[in-house]
Amino acid sequence: MEEGGPSIFSLIINGEIPCHKIYEDEHVFSFLDVNPFSPGHTLVVPKEAAVTLDALSEESAQAVGRVLPRISRAVLDVSGASEFNVLQNNGPNAFQSVPHVHFHIIPKFEDGRGLAWPFKSSPLDHEDGARTASEIRDLLV
């Protein structure tokens, strides 16, 4: 049982809440977003009830990774878009609104429909970058 009860996505996966289903296999469920940024906005959700990507099992992560490109191609074909964003948020401060791992496939259209990107970045300090990259690599060994 999920902490605090099942997420809305678990309820959808279990058939307790209706959806416009796109895809389903043993590990993955996909459906149209009910509040789309653009036509064809699709969610790809592991059936495993992990809250954030870092908590997701390797098996579920591999399953999502296998189907994301295929579902993306189908969404593009049906929507008529040629560009898209794949968005995945982890935690409320990262704009995650449903506590269940999910990926958004958001078609982007020339008329502006789709995800807007208002964020600004700053140039990387190369000394900090070298140190940070080294620390991350050390944890991957």
C-alpha positions as CSV (number, residue, x, y, z in Angstrom):
1,M,0.0,0.0,0.0
2,E,1.3,3.5,-0.9
3,E,2.0,5.8,2.0
4,G,-1.0,8.0,2.5
5,G,-3.1,5.8,0.2
6,P,-3.0,5.2,-3.5
7,S,-2.1,8.1,-5.9
8,I,-4.5,9.2,-8.5
9,F,-2.3,7.4,-11.0
10,S,-2.5,4.1,-9.1
11,L,-6.3,4.5,-9.1
12,I,-6.2,5.1,-12.9
13,I,-3.9,2.1,-13.4
14,N,-6.3,-0.1,-11.3
15,G,-9.3,1.0,-13.4
16,E,-10.9,2.9,-10.5
17,I,-10.8,6.2,-12.3
18,P,-11.5,6.3,-16.1
19,C,-8.8,7.6,-18.6
20,H,-8.1,7.7,-22.3
21,K,-5.6,4.8,-22.3
22,I,-2.8,4.9,-24.8
23,Y,-0.7,1.9,-23.8
24,E,-0.3,-0.8,-21.2
25,D,2.1,-3.7,-20.5
26,E,3.2,-5.5,-17.4
27,H,5.2,-2.5,-16.0
28,V,3.9,0.6,-17.7
29,F,0.6,2.4,-18.2
30,S,0.1,5.4,-20.5
31,F,-2.8,7.8,-21.0
32,L,-3.8,11.3,-22.1
33,D,-3.3,14.1,-19.6
34,V,-6.6,15.6,-18.5
35,N,-5.1,19.0,-18.3
36,P,-3.0,19.1,-21.5
37,F,-0.5,21.7,-22.5
38,S,-1.2,20.8,-26.2
39,P,-3.2,18.2,-28.2
40,G,-1.7,14.7,-27.6
41,H,-0.1,15.5,-24.2
42,T,0.4,12.0,-22.9
43,L,1.6,10.6,-19.5
44,V,3.8,7.5,-19.3
45,V,3.6,6.0,-15.8
46,P,5.3,3.0,-14.2
47,K,2.8,0.7,-12.5
48,E,5.3,0.6,-9.6
49,A,4.1,3.2,-7.0
50,A,7.5,5.0,-6.6
51,V,7.1,8.7,-5.8
52,T,10.4,9.9,-7.4
53,L,12.6,8.6,-10.2
54,D,15.5,7.9,-7.8
55,A,13.2,5.5,-5.9
56,L,12.1,3.6,-9.0
57,S,13.4,0.0,-9.5
58,E,15.8,-0.8,-12.3
59,E,13.1,-3.1,-13.8
60,S,10.5,-0.4,-13.9
61,A,13.0,2.2,-15.2
62,Q,14.0,-0.1,-18.0
63,A,10.4,-0.8,-18.9
64,V,9.6,3.0,-19.1
65,G,12.8,3.7,-21.1
66,R,11.9,1.0,-23.6
67,V,8.4,2.4,-24.4
68,L,9.0,6.2,-24.2
69,P,10.5,6.5,-27.7
70,R,7.7,4.3,-29.3
71,I,4.9,6.2,-27.5
72,S,6.6,9.5,-28.4
73,R,6.6,8.6,-32.1
74,A,2.9,7.7,-32.0
75,V,2.0,10.9,-30.2
76,L,3.9,13.0,-32.8
77,D,2.3,11.1,-35.7
78,V,-1.3,11.6,-34.4
79,S,-0.8,15.2,-33.1
80,G,0.9,16.3,-36.3
81,A,3.7,17.9,-34.2
82,S,7.3,17.4,-35.2
83,E,8.8,18.5,-31.9
84,F,8.1,17.7,-28.3
85,N,9.2,17.8,-24.7
86,V,9.6,14.9,-22.3
87,L,9.2,16.2,-18.8
88,Q,9.6,14.4,-15.5
89,N,9.5,16.2,-12.1
90,N,10.7,14.8,-8.7
91,G,9.2,16.4,-5.5
92,P,6.9,19.3,-4.9
93,N,9.7,21.9,-5.2
94,A,10.4,20.5,-8.6
95,F,6.7,21.0,-9.6
96,Q,5.7,17.4,-9.1
97,S,1.9,17.5,-8.5
98,V,1.2,13.8,-8.3
99,P,3.3,11.7,-5.9
100,H,3.9,8.9,-8.5
101,V,6.7,8.8,-11.0
102,H,5.4,9.9,-14.4
103,F,6.7,11.3,-17.7
104,H,4.9,13.9,-19.8
105,I,5.2,13.7,-23.6
106,I,4.2,17.2,-24.7
107,P,3.9,18.0,-28.4
108,K,5.2,21.4,-29.3
109,F,3.7,23.4,-32.1
110,E,4.9,26.4,-34.1
111,D,1.9,28.4,-32.9
112,G,3.3,28.2,-29.3
113,R,1.1,25.4,-28.0
114,G,3.1,23.1,-25.8
115,L,5.4,23.6,-22.9
116,A,6.8,27.2,-22.4
117,W,10.3,27.5,-21.2
118,P,10.8,30.7,-19.2
119,F,13.8,29.4,-17.2
120,K,17.2,31.1,-17.4
121,S,20.5,29.4,-16.9
122,S,23.9,30.6,-15.9
123,P,27.3,29.7,-17.4
124,L,29.0,26.7,-15.6
125,D,32.0,27.6,-13.4
126,H,34.5,25.0,-14.7
127,E,36.3,24.4,-11.4
128,D,32.9,23.7,-9.7
129,G,31.9,21.6,-12.7
130,A,35.1,19.5,-12.5
131,R,34.6,18.9,-8.8
132,T,30.9,18.1,-9.1
133,A,31.4,15.8,-12.0
134,S,34.1,13.9,-10.1
135,E,31.9,13.5,-7.0
136,I,29.0,12.2,-9.1
137,R,31.3,9.7,-11.0
138,D,32.7,8.4,-7.7
139,L,29.2,7.5,-6.6
140,L,28.5,5.6,-9.8
141,V,31.4,3.2,-9.3
